[in-house]
Amino acid sequence: MLNSIQILRAIAALLVVFAHFEFVEPAVGGFGVDIFFVISGFIMAYIVNKNADAFLYRRIVRIMPLYYSMTAFVIALFLLKPSWFRNVIVTPGAIIKSLLFIPYRIKGSGPILSLGWTLNYEMFFYVSIAICLAVFGRKKGMLACLVTLTLFSILVMLLPLTNSLILFWGNSIILEFVAGSLLYYAWTKWLRNPGGMLRSVLIFLGLISFLTLVLMDHYYDPKPYRFLIFGVPSVFLAAGFLAMEPYINPKNKIHATMVLLGDASYAMYLVHPFVIYAMIRLVFVRFKLEGFGFELAELILSMIIVCLVSIALHKWFEKPVLKRLKLSLDKRFDAKKI
């Protein structure tokens, strides 16, 4: 995968961590999810174009082990210390729906691992691609998927529907996957090797888009028009990062570290709430200090620990488990292709 995309994945994950730390009010950084969705659309189009064989199988093997493990961890903690959880409900139905990526709400509670709401969208996108590939073939399947999802989302926005599942899957946020995939095709045709002027324009638009995302996240509620408010700027931000691909040096320690964090971004996304909670509730509370300086130190230390834990989880759990699963399930696929 492109180093620029991996670095953007790292930034998106760190933005979500920053948002959940709530260092500023209203919190800023939630648009990292929208960047993730745009990147996911880009990567899925990249994968389908490269090798569409067993597409859904590869996606399932890629995301399930860590998600299932973290969900099991939440269930175990809930059974031991239910007072730690305000909005988690553990029932057989909730467990089944969480593990099958079926959206639900029970008394304000969604997936048992709350961050799983984004994976519900991811899995819906993956299944949609897999169905279209099976029906239309590799060359037309991805295009059919993008057209279908776009029409579906528009219809859901226009029609007076009440079904919660359809409303969830038809949310405009699904268009961020579509836009990311379209960015991939634009990149392959026109943006892979842009001229100096176009490269500068893309980088400038990416910077402006990032600043727009920060301001919009701080001052506006994105829910009614999330794709327009967060999705469109995220596409331009991703295009700006793609334009910087030639300037990324894997031998540069900072660049290499960011790429590594990009590799570990999925682990970071799923594990960071536990690290933040542990640091705030079990460590910092003991110092009984207040003030901007102390809160800034909390943030910096928490971000560093989140990064270290994420890298460790990626290297010593995620990668080995994926490798063993693939060896046991299907020796035709190499772990690097996931």
TAMOVEN-V944469 format. One record per helix or strand. SS is the DSSP state (A for helix, B for strand). FROM is the first residue (numbers start at 1). TO is the last residue. If there is no record, write none. Layout:
BEGIN
ss=SS from=FROM to=TO
ss=SS from=FROM to=TO
END
This chain:
BEGIN
ss=A from=3 to=21
ss=A from=32 to=50
ss=A from=55 to=80
ss=A from=82 to=84
ss=A from=92 to=99
ss=B from=106 to=106
ss=B from=109 to=109
ss=A from=116 to=158
ss=A from=164 to=169
ss=A from=172 to=191
ss=A from=196 to=219
ss=A from=223 to=243
ss=A from=245 to=247
ss=A from=253 to=263
ss=A from=265 to=286
ss=A from=292 to=329
ss=A from=335 to=337
END
